[in-house]
Amino acid sequence: MLVRDAELHLTPKEFDLLLLLARNEDRVMTHKKLLRAIWGPSALQQPEYLRVLVAQLRKKIDLPSSPSYIESEPWVGYRFRATLPQA
């Protein structure tokens, strides 16, 4: 996978998360739905797994001074934006 003409190396879990969010672009994906899809039902009480994975993925796909492709929806989940607002 290429991001800004550079090869991007994702872990299997990072890839699964990015694919799931991208397939549901502009829709809020709940913490519960993401945890179940990535780790299975045993991880539903482990939201820190998701926070860490999202942080790792953001470091790889976002520019430091730009808005993030993955938006946090507090207390609900995350949303993927393929196009970022212009500064």
N, C-alpha and C positions, 0 to 999 in steps of 0.2 A: 504494500500500500504506500502511496506517495502523498505527502503533505508538503505544500510549498516547494515542490520539486526535490524533496529529500525523502529518502526511504524511511518509513515509520515501522518500528518494531513493537508489536503489541504482544502481551501475554495472552493466552487463550481466554481468560476471564475478561481482560480489557477489550478484546475483540468481540466477545459475546455481548458485553454491555454496549459498546459503540453500535454494533449491528442492531440490537434491540431498540435503542434510542433512535437511530436513524430511520428504521422502518416505521417508527411512530412519530415522525417529525412533527413538531409544533403541538404535540399532545403531551399532557402531563402523565408520566408513568409513576405510579405510586411506589413508595419504598417497598411495600409488601409484594407488589407484582414483580419488581426488579429482583428482590432477594430470592423469591421463589424461582424465577426463571434462571438466574445465574447459579445459585447454590442449592436450590431445592428447599422443600418445606422445613427442614430442620434448622434453617438459617433465619427464619422469620423474626426471631427475637435477638438478632445480631446486627442491628443497623450500622454499627461501626464498620463492618465489612464493606458495606456499600459506600460509606463516606471515604474510606481509604482508597477504594478502587476508583471512584470518581475523581479524587484528587490526583491520583497517578495518571489517569487518562487526560485530565485537563493539562497537566504539565507537558504531555506529549503532543497535544493537538492545538493548543492555544498559544498565541503570542503574548508575551508578558504584559504589554500595555494595551491590549485589546479586550473587548468583552469576550466572555467565554461562550463557546458553542453549546455547552451544557449549562443550562440555567437551573438554579435551585428554586424549588417552590417550597418555602418553609413549612414544615410539619406535614408535607404531602408527598413530595418526590422530586423528580427531575424532568426537564423538558429539553429536547435537542432542537437547536436552531441552525439550519444549514447556511442561512444567510444572516450575517451580523448587521446590526444597524450601523449606518455611516456616522463617523465622528464629526 
